Amino acid sequence: MVTIRGLILASLAASAAYAQTSGCHTHGDVEYCYGADGEETPVSTVAQAQETSVAATTTSSAQTTAVTGCHSHGDDVYCIDGDGHEVQVSLTATPTGEMPAQYTDCHSHGGEMYCVDPDGNDVQVLEEGESASDDSHAESESSSEAGENCHFHAGVEHCVGAGESESGGSAEPSCGIQTRDYDIPLRIGTLFVVLVTSSIGVFLPILMMKLPFPRINSIGSTIIKQFGTGIIISTAFIHLYTHADLMFSNECLGGLSYEGTTSAIVMAGAFLSFLTEYIGHRVILARDKKASANCTAHSEESGGIETPTKDAAATPPVVAEPIPAQAMTLANLGHNHGSPFDPTKPNTKLSVLVMEAGVIFHSILIGLTLVVAGDSFYRTLLVVIVFHQFFEGLALGARIALLPGRTWPSKAIMAGVFALITPIGMAIGMGVLNTFNGNEKETLIALGTLDALSAGILVWVGLVDMWARDWVIEGGELLDAPLPMVLTGGVSLVAGMILMGVLGKWA
C-alpha cells in the first residue's frame, strides 16, 4: 500500500517537475511543454513518469536516474531520489541564482553517485549520514596515488600524470624534484658491495697470468677476451647509446631542433677515439725511428765497435728478468708476428687507456644514478649494476692483463681506477641526494652527452680494437685458429652480447 509520506513526496516531485516546464502548446489533442533541458515533452509523458515514480516508491525497486523536488535546508541543498528518500547534493559553491528543481542523468563514478546540473556540471549526491568532506579527502588521496605514473629511464625517474589533464589534453610530465624515500645506511653498505664486485671482475684476469698453467691460461684468456668484447659492444649500443637517446628525447628537455643529436655525439666519440689512437701511434713510431737513427749514427761514428769505458767495464752486466711462459703465451695472443712488446701493436697501453676512458665515464654515471633512485627501485637496480660492473671489469681486466710489463704499478693502477670509479659516483650521488633532479634540462643534456660520448668511444674500441682485431685483421688471434678455439671464442662473444643486452632492460 502506498504510504501517505510516499504520496506526498511523489506529489512534490511531480509538481517540481511540472514547474520546470515552459512554452506549453498543443499538437492535436496532446499538450507539449519544454522541459528544463530544453526538449519538447508531452505532458502525458510527464504524468506517466510520475505514476511510474509512485509505483517505484511502493516497491522500493526503482533505479535513480534523476533527483527532483530540490529544496534548501539552510545553506545545504536536498533533493528526492527515485526511492523517495531525501538526499543531499554536494555543491562546490552555493548557487547565487534560482536553485535547480532537479538534477538529471545520474550516474556512478566508482562507488559514488553523481548527477548533472542544468549547466552540464557533475554534482555529487550523498546518502543520509555520508560526509562530503570525507569523500572529497578519499578522492584526493586516490588522485594523489594514481595521478602520476613514475618509471625509470636509465636510472633517472620520469613521472607523467595519469590520464588527461583538467583541460582535456594529455597530462604534463612532472619535471621537478621527486620526493622519495632514501635508505642511507643501505646505500653506504652497497657502496662497498659494488667496490668489491668491481675489483674481483677487473683483477681476476690479471691474476690468472700468475697461474702456472699456460694452456689453461690461453683458453681462459680467449674466453674472457671474447666475452669481454661482447660485453663492451653491447654496453655501447644497448646501454649507452640507448640511454643517451632516452635523455635527449625526455619531454622535460623539450623537442630537439636536430633529431640526430644522439648519433652525432656518438660519432664524435668514435672519431675522438680514432684520432687519439692515430696520433698516439704516430708519435710512438716517430720516437722509435729517431731512436733507431741515433743508434745507427752512433754505431757508425765508433766504427761499428763500441769500446767499453772504465766505469762500464767495472759495472757487472744487467741480466734481464726472465718472462714467465704463461705471460708470453697471453702476450702473444693476437700477435703472431714481431715482438709481443712492440708498442705499435694493436693491444697497446694507449688503446686500452682509450677503452678505459669510455668505461669510466659510463661507470661514474651508473654510480650517481643508482644512488638517486628511490628505495622502491633501488634493490632491483643494484643487483643489475653489480652484474654489470663485474662483467665490464672482466672485459677491461682481460685487456689490461695482455699489456707488457709488470703488474705493479701500471696494471694495478689501471685496474684500481675502474674498481673505485663507480663507488666514487655513488658517493657523489649521496652528496646531492635531496637536490638532484634527473629531469632538469641541464642534467639531461650533461648525462645524455656523456653517455653518447662514452658510447662512441666503446663503439670504436669494441668494433675495431677488439672484435675486428681478433677475428678478421691479419695476425688476429682467431683468424686462422683451430676450429675448437674459434667455436669457443664465438660462443663467448655472443654470450657477452646477450647477457649485457638482457641487463639493459633494467640499467
C-alpha positions as CSV (number, residue, x, y, z in Angstrom):
1,M,0.0,0.0,0.0
2,V,1.2,3.4,-0.9
3,T,2.2,5.3,2.3
4,I,1.0,8.9,2.9
5,R,4.6,10.1,3.1
6,G,5.3,8.4,-0.3
7,L,2.3,10.0,-2.0
8,I,3.2,13.4,-0.6
9,L,6.8,13.2,-1.8
10,A,5.7,11.9,-5.2
11,S,3.3,14.8,-5.5
12,L,6.0,17.3,-4.6
13,A,8.3,15.7,-7.2
14,A,5.6,15.9,-9.9
15,S,4.8,19.5,-9.0
16,A,8.5,20.4,-9.2
17,A,9.0,18.6,-12.5
18,Y,6.0,20.3,-14.0
19,A,7.1,23.7,-12.7
20,Q,10.2,23.3,-14.8
21,T,8.2,23.2,-18.0
22,S,7.5,26.2,-20.1
23,G,6.3,27.2,-23.6
24,C,3.4,24.7,-23.4
25,H,1.4,24.2,-26.6
26,T,-0.8,21.6,-28.3
27,H,-0.2,19.2,-31.1
28,G,-3.6,18.0,-32.0
29,D,-5.2,16.8,-28.7
30,V,-1.9,16.4,-26.9
31,E,-0.3,19.2,-24.9
32,Y,3.6,19.6,-25.1
33,C,5.9,21.7,-23.0
34,Y,9.6,22.5,-23.0
35,G,11.4,21.0,-20.0
36,A,14.4,22.2,-18.1
37,D,16.7,20.5,-20.6
38,G,15.1,22.4,-23.5
39,E,13.5,19.3,-25.0
40,E,9.9,19.2,-26.0
41,T,8.0,16.7,-23.9
42,P,4.3,15.7,-23.9
43,V,2.5,16.4,-20.7
44,S,1.1,13.0,-20.7
45,T,4.6,11.5,-20.6
46,V,5.5,13.6,-17.6
47,A,2.4,12.4,-15.8
48,Q,3.2,8.8,-16.8
49,A,6.7,9.2,-15.4
50,Q,5.4,10.4,-12.1
51,E,3.0,7.5,-11.9
52,T,5.9,5.2,-12.5
53,S,7.8,7.0,-9.8
54,V,4.9,6.5,-7.3
55,A,4.8,2.8,-8.2
56,A,8.6,2.5,-7.7
57,T,8.3,4.1,-4.3
58,T,5.7,1.5,-3.4
59,T,8.0,-1.4,-4.4
60,S,11.3,0.3,-3.4
61,S,12.9,-1.1,-6.5
62,A,13.3,1.9,-8.8
63,Q,16.7,2.9,-10.1
64,T,17.6,6.6,-9.6
65,T,18.2,8.4,-12.9
66,A,17.4,11.9,-11.5
67,V,16.8,13.7,-8.2
68,T,13.9,16.0,-8.1
69,G,12.0,18.3,-5.7
70,C,15.2,20.1,-4.8
71,H,15.0,22.5,-1.8
72,S,17.3,24.0,0.7
73,H,17.9,23.5,4.5
74,G,20.0,26.5,5.4
75,D,22.9,26.5,3.0
76,D,22.6,22.8,2.1
77,V,20.6,21.6,-0.9
78,Y,18.5,18.5,-0.6
79,C,16.5,16.6,-3.3
80,I,14.4,13.5,-3.5
81,D,15.8,10.4,-5.2
82,G,14.0,7.7,-7.2
83,D,13.2,5.7,-4.0
84,G,11.6,8.8,-2.4
85,H,14.5,9.3,0.0
86,E,15.9,12.7,0.8
87,V,19.5,13.0,-0.3
88,Q,22.0,15.9,-0.1
89,V,23.5,17.4,-3.2
90,S,27.2,18.4,-2.6
91,L,27.9,21.6,-4.4
92,T,31.3,23.3,-4.8
93,A,29.6,26.7,-4.3
94,T,26.2,27.9,-3.1
95,P,24.1,28.8,-6.2
96,T,23.6,32.5,-6.5
97,G,20.6,32.4,-8.8
98,E,17.4,30.3,-8.7
99,M,18.0,26.8,-7.3
100,P,17.5,24.0,-9.9
101,A,14.5,21.9,-9.1
102,Q,16.1,18.7,-10.4
103,Y,19.4,17.1,-11.4
104,T,19.3,14.6,-14.2
105,D,21.4,11.9,-15.9
106,C,22.5,10.4,-12.6
107,H,25.5,8.0,-12.9
108,S,28.2,6.5,-10.7
109,H,31.9,7.1,-10.5
110,G,33.4,4.2,-8.7
111,G,31.1,3.7,-5.7
112,E,29.8,7.3,-5.7
113,M,26.7,8.7,-7.4
114,Y,26.8,11.9,-9.4
115,C,24.1,13.8,-11.3
116,V,24.2,16.6,-13.9
117,D,23.0,20.2,-13.2
118,P,21.3,22.3,-15.9
119,D,24.8,23.7,-16.9
120,G,26.1,20.3,-17.6
121,N,28.4,20.0,-14.5
122,D,28.6,16.9,-12.3
123,V,27.4,17.2,-8.7
124,Q,27.8,14.5,-6.0
125,V,24.7,13.0,-4.4
126,L,25.3,11.9,-0.8
127,E,23.2,9.4,1.1
128,E,22.0,10.2,4.6
129,G,24.9,10.2,7.1
130,E,27.6,10.4,4.4
131,S,30.1,13.2,4.7
132,A,31.1,15.2,1.7
133,S,34.4,16.3,3.2
134,D,35.4,12.6,3.9
135,D,34.6,11.6,0.4
136,S,36.5,14.5,-1.0
137,H,39.5,13.6,1.0
138,A,39.3,10.0,-0.2
139,E,39.0,11.1,-3.8
140,S,42.0,13.5,-3.3
141,E,44.1,10.6,-1.9
142,S,43.1,8.3,-4.7
143,S,44.1,11.0,-7.3
144,S,47.4,11.5,-5.5
145,E,48.2,7.8,-5.7
146,A,47.0,7.4,-9.3
147,G,47.7,10.9,-10.5
148,E,51.3,10.1,-11.5
149,N,52.9,7.3,-13.4
150,C,56.6,7.1,-12.5
151,H,59.1,4.9,-14.1
152,F,62.9,4.9,-14.7
153,H,64.8,5.8,-17.8
154,A,68.4,4.8,-17.5
155,G,68.2,5.2,-13.7
156,V,66.6,8.6,-13.9
157,E,63.0,8.7,-12.7
158,H,60.5,10.1,-15.1
159,C,56.9,10.9,-14.0
160,V,53.9,11.8,-16.0
161,G,50.3,12.4,-14.9
162,A,47.8,9.6,-15.3
163,G,45.1,10.1,-17.9
164,E,44.2,13.6,-19.1
165,S,44.8,17.0,-17.7
166,E,42.0,19.2,-16.5
167,S,41.9,21.0,-19.9
168,G,41.2,17.7,-21.6
169,G,44.7,17.3,-23.2
170,S,47.5,15.0,-22.4
171,A,48.9,15.2,-18.9
172,E,52.0,17.3,-18.5
173,P,55.2,15.5,-17.4
174,S,56.5,16.1,-13.9
175,C,59.9,17.7,-14.3
176,G,60.5,18.9,-10.7
177,I,62.5,17.1,-8.0
178,Q,60.7,14.0,-7.0
179,T,60.2,13.3,-3.3
180,R,61.1,9.7,-2.5
181,D,62.4,7.5,0.3
182,Y,66.2,7.0,0.7
183,D,67.7,4.4,2.9
184,I,71.1,5.9,3.6
185,P,72.6,3.0,5.6
186,L,71.6,0.7,2.8
187,R,73.4,2.9,0.2
188,I,76.5,3.1,2.2
189,G,76.7,-0.6,2.7
190,T,76.0,-1.4,-1.0
191,L,78.8,1.1,-2.0
192,F,81.3,-1.5,-0.6
193,V,79.5,-4.3,-2.3
194,V,79.9,-2.6,-5.7
195,L,83.6,-1.8,-4.8
196,V,84.4,-5.5,-4.1
197,T,82.5,-6.8,-7.1
198,S,84.2,-4.4,-9.5
199,S,87.6,-5.3,-8.0
200,I,87.0,-9.0,-8.4
201,G,86.0,-8.5,-12.0
202,V,88.9,-6.4,-13.1
203,F,91.7,-8.1,-11.2
204,L,90.7,-11.7,-11.9
205,P,92.1,-11.8,-15.5
206,I,95.3,-10.2,-14.3
207,L,95.8,-12.7,-11.5
208,M,95.2,-15.6,-14.0
209,M,98.5,-14.7,-15.6
210,K,100.2,-15.8,-12.4
211,L,98.9,-19.3,-12.6
212,P,101.4,-21.9,-13.8
213,F,99.1,-23.4,-16.4
214,P,100.0,-21.9,-19.8
215,R,97.4,-23.9,-21.9
216,I,94.6,-23.3,-19.4
217,N,95.5,-19.7,-19.3
218,S,95.5,-19.5,-23.0
219,I,91.9,-21.0,-23.3
220,G,90.7,-19.0,-20.3
221,S,92.1,-15.8,-21.8
222,T,90.4,-16.4,-25.1
223,I,87.0,-17.0,-23.4
224,I,87.3,-13.9,-21.2
225,K,88.6,-11.7,-24.0
226,Q,85.8,-12.6,-26.4
227,F,83.2,-12.5,-23.6
228,G,84.5,-9.1,-22.7
229,T,84.3,-8.0,-26.4
230,G,80.6,-8.9,-26.4
231,I,80.2,-7.0,-23.1
232,I,81.8,-3.8,-24.5
233,I,79.9,-3.8,-27.8
234,S,76.6,-4.5,-26.0
235,T,77.3,-1.8,-23.4
236,A,78.0,0.7,-26.2
237,F,74.8,0.1,-28.1
238,I,72.2,-1.3,-25.6
239,H,73.2,0.7,-22.6
240,L,75.0,3.9,-23.5
241,Y,73.5,4.7,-27.0
242,T,70.0,3.9,-25.8
243,H,70.4,5.8,-22.6
244,A,71.7,8.9,-24.3
245,D,68.7,8.8,-26.7
246,L,66.3,8.5,-23.8
247,M,67.9,11.5,-22.2
248,F,67.6,13.6,-25.3
249,S,64.0,12.5,-26.0
250,N,62.9,13.3,-22.5
251,E,59.8,15.5,-22.6
252,C,61.2,17.8,-19.9
253,L,64.1,18.7,-22.2
254,G,61.7,19.7,-25.0
255,G,62.0,19.0,-28.7
256,L,65.5,19.0,-30.1
257,S,65.8,21.1,-33.3
258,Y,68.3,18.5,-34.6
259,E,66.9,15.0,-34.3
260,G,70.2,13.3,-35.0
261,T,71.9,14.8,-31.8
262,T,72.5,11.4,-30.2
263,S,74.0,9.8,-33.3
264,A,76.1,12.9,-33.9
265,I,77.7,12.8,-30.5
266,V,78.3,9.1,-30.7
267,M,80.0,9.6,-34.0
268,A,82.1,12.4,-32.4
269,G,83.1,10.0,-29.6
270,A,84.2,7.4,-32.1
271,F,86.2,10.0,-34.1
272,L,87.9,11.3,-31.0
273,S,88.9,7.7,-30.1
274,F,90.3,7.2,-33.6
275,L,92.2,10.5,-33.5
276,T,93.7,9.8,-30.1
277,E,95.0,6.4,-31.2
278,Y,96.2,7.5,-34.6
279,I,98.2,10.5,-33.2
280,G,99.5,8.3,-30.3
281,H,100.8,5.7,-32.7
282,R,102.3,8.3,-35.0
283,V,104.2,9.8,-32.0
284,I,105.4,6.3,-30.9
285,L,106.6,5.5,-34.5
286,A,108.4,8.8,-34.8
287,R,110.1,8.4,-31.5
288,D,111.2,4.8,-32.4
289,K,112.5,5.9,-35.8
290,K,114.5,8.8,-34.1
291,A,115.9,6.4,-31.5
292,S,116.9,3.9,-34.2
293,A,118.6,6.6,-36.3
294,N,120.6,7.9,-33.3
295,C,121.7,4.4,-32.5
296,T,122.8,3.8,-36.1
297,A,124.7,7.1,-36.3
298,H,126.5,6.4,-33.0
299,S,127.5,2.9,-34.2
300,E,128.9,4.3,-37.5
301,E,130.9,7.0,-35.6
302,S,132.5,4.4,-33.5
303,G,133.4,2.2,-36.5
304,G,130.7,-0.3,-35.6
305,I,132.7,-1.3,-32.4
306,E,131.8,0.2,-29.1
307,T,134.7,0.4,-26.6
308,P,133.5,0.0,-23.1
309,T,134.6,2.7,-20.7
310,K,136.3,2.0,-17.4
311,D,133.1,2.6,-15.5
312,A,131.2,0.4,-17.8
313,A,133.8,-2.4,-17.6
314,A,133.6,-2.3,-13.8
315,T,129.8,-2.5,-13.8
316,P,128.5,-6.0,-13.9
317,P,126.2,-6.8,-16.8
318,V,122.5,-6.5,-16.1
319,V,120.6,-9.7,-16.5
320,A,117.1,-9.3,-17.8
321,E,114.4,-10.8,-15.7
322,P,113.0,-13.9,-17.4
323,I,109.5,-13.6,-18.7
324,P,107.1,-16.4,-17.4
325,A,105.9,-18.8,-20.1
326,Q,102.3,-18.1,-19.4
327,A,102.9,-14.3,-19.6
328,M,104.5,-14.8,-23.0
329,T,101.5,-17.0,-24.1
330,L,99.0,-14.4,-23.1
331,A,101.0,-11.5,-24.5
332,N,101.4,-13.3,-27.9
333,L,97.6,-13.8,-28.3
334,G,96.6,-11.9,-31.3
335,H,100.1,-11.1,-32.4
336,N,101.6,-13.8,-34.5
337,H,104.4,-11.7,-35.9
338,G,107.0,-9.3,-34.5
339,S,107.8,-8.7,-30.9
340,P,104.9,-9.1,-28.4
341,F,106.1,-6.0,-26.6
342,D,106.2,-3.8,-29.8
343,P,104.3,-0.6,-28.8
344,T,102.9,-0.2,-32.3
345,K,100.9,-3.5,-32.0
346,P,97.1,-3.2,-31.5
347,N,96.9,-4.2,-27.9
348,T,98.9,-1.3,-26.6
349,K,98.5,0.7,-23.4
350,L,97.2,3.6,-25.4
351,S,94.3,1.6,-26.9
352,V,93.5,0.1,-23.5
353,L,93.5,3.6,-21.9
354,V,91.1,4.8,-24.6
355,M,88.8,1.9,-23.7
356,E,89.1,2.6,-20.0
357,A,88.2,6.3,-20.6
358,G,84.8,5.3,-22.1
359,V,84.2,2.7,-19.4
360,I,85.0,5.3,-16.6
361,F,82.6,7.9,-18.0
362,H,79.9,5.3,-18.0
363,S,80.7,3.9,-14.6
364,I,80.6,7.2,-12.7
365,L,77.2,8.0,-14.2
366,I,76.0,4.5,-13.2
367,G,77.1,5.1,-9.6
368,L,75.3,8.5,-9.5
369,T,72.0,7.4,-11.0
370,L,72.0,4.2,-8.8
371,V,72.1,6.1,-5.6
372,V,69.4,8.7,-6.5
373,A,66.9,6.0,-7.5
374,G,64.1,5.6,-4.9
375,D,64.0,2.7,-2.5
376,S,61.2,1.1,-4.5
377,F,63.6,0.6,-7.4
378,Y,67.0,0.6,-5.7
379,R,67.4,-3.1,-4.9
380,T,66.4,-4.2,-8.4
381,L,68.8,-1.7,-9.9
382,L,71.6,-2.6,-7.5
383,V,71.5,-6.3,-8.5
384,V,71.7,-5.4,-12.2
385,I,74.6,-2.9,-11.6
386,V,76.6,-5.4,-9.6
387,F,76.5,-7.9,-12.5
388,H,77.1,-5.1,-15.0
389,Q,80.2,-3.9,-13.2
390,F,81.6,-7.4,-12.7
391,F,81.2,-8.3,-16.5
392,E,82.6,-4.9,-17.5
393,G,85.5,-5.4,-15.2
394,L,86.3,-8.8,-16.8
395,A,86.3,-7.1,-20.2
396,L,88.7,-4.4,-19.1
397,G,90.8,-6.7,-17.0
398,A,91.4,-9.1,-19.9
399,R,92.9,-6.3,-22.0
400,I,95.0,-4.9,-19.1
401,A,96.3,-8.4,-18.5
402,L,97.7,-8.6,-22.0
403,L,99.8,-5.5,-21.7
404,P,103.6,-6.0,-21.4
405,G,105.3,-5.2,-18.2
406,R,104.9,-5.9,-14.5
407,T,101.5,-5.9,-12.8
408,W,102.7,-3.2,-10.3
409,P,102.3,-0.3,-10.6
410,S,100.9,0.3,-14.1
411,K,98.4,-2.5,-14.5
412,A,97.3,-2.4,-10.8
413,I,96.6,1.4,-11.0
414,M,94.6,1.0,-14.2
415,A,92.5,-1.8,-12.7
416,G,92.2,0.1,-9.4
417,V,90.8,3.2,-11.1
418,F,88.0,1.1,-12.6
419,A,87.2,-0.6,-9.3
420,L,86.9,2.8,-7.5
421,I,85.1,4.9,-10.1
422,T,81.6,3.5,-9.5
423,P,81.7,3.9,-5.7
424,I,83.0,7.4,-6.3
425,G,79.9,8.1,-8.4
426,M,77.7,6.6,-5.6
427,A,79.4,8.9,-3.1
428,I,78.7,11.9,-5.3
429,G,75.1,10.8,-5.6
430,M,74.7,10.6,-1.8
431,G,76.1,14.1,-1.5
432,V,73.4,15.5,-3.8
433,L,70.7,13.1,-2.8
434,N,68.0,15.6,-1.9
435,T,68.8,18.2,-4.6
436,F,69.5,16.0,-7.7
437,N,66.8,16.4,-10.3
438,G,67.3,14.0,-13.2
439,N,64.6,15.7,-15.3
440,E,66.3,19.2,-15.2
441,K,67.3,20.4,-18.7
442,E,71.0,20.9,-17.8
443,T,71.2,17.5,-16.1
444,L,69.6,15.7,-19.1
445,I,72.0,17.4,-21.5
446,A,75.0,16.5,-19.4
447,L,74.0,12.9,-18.9
448,G,73.0,12.4,-22.5
449,T,76.2,13.9,-23.8
450,L,78.5,11.9,-21.6
451,D,76.5,8.7,-22.3
452,A,76.7,9.4,-26.1
453,L,80.5,10.2,-26.0
454,S,81.1,7.0,-24.0
455,A,79.1,5.0,-26.5
456,G,81.2,6.4,-29.3
457,I,84.4,5.5,-27.6
458,L,83.3,2.0,-26.8
459,V,81.9,1.5,-30.3
460,W,85.4,2.3,-31.7
461,V,87.3,0.2,-29.2
462,G,84.8,-2.7,-29.3
463,L,84.5,-3.0,-33.1
464,V,88.0,-2.0,-34.2
465,D,90.5,-2.7,-31.4
466,M,88.7,-5.8,-30.1
467,W,86.3,-7.6,-32.5
468,A,87.9,-6.9,-35.8
469,R,91.5,-7.1,-34.5
470,D,91.0,-10.6,-33.1
471,W,88.8,-12.0,-35.9
472,V,89.4,-10.5,-39.3
473,I,92.6,-8.4,-39.4
474,E,95.8,-10.1,-40.4
475,G,97.6,-11.5,-37.4
476,G,94.4,-11.8,-35.4
477,E,94.2,-14.5,-32.7
478,L,91.2,-16.2,-34.2
479,L,91.7,-15.5,-37.9
480,D,93.4,-18.9,-38.6
481,A,92.9,-20.6,-35.2
482,P,91.8,-24.2,-34.9
483,L,88.0,-24.8,-35.1
484,P,87.5,-25.7,-31.4
485,M,89.2,-22.4,-30.4
486,V,87.1,-20.5,-33.0
487,L,83.8,-22.0,-31.6
488,T,84.9,-21.3,-28.0
489,G,85.6,-17.7,-28.9
490,G,82.4,-17.3,-30.9
491,V,80.2,-18.7,-28.2
492,S,81.9,-16.4,-25.6
493,L,81.4,-13.4,-27.8
494,V,77.7,-14.0,-28.4
495,A,77.2,-14.8,-24.7
496,G,78.7,-11.5,-23.7
497,M,76.4,-9.6,-26.1
498,I,73.3,-11.4,-25.0
499,L,73.9,-11.2,-21.3
500,M,74.7,-7.5,-21.2
501,G,71.8,-6.9,-23.6
502,V,69.4,-8.6,-21.2
503,L,70.7,-6.4,-18.3
504,G,69.9,-3.4,-20.5
505,K,66.2,-3.8,-19.6
506,W,66.9,-2.5,-16.1
507,A,70.1,-0.5,-16.3
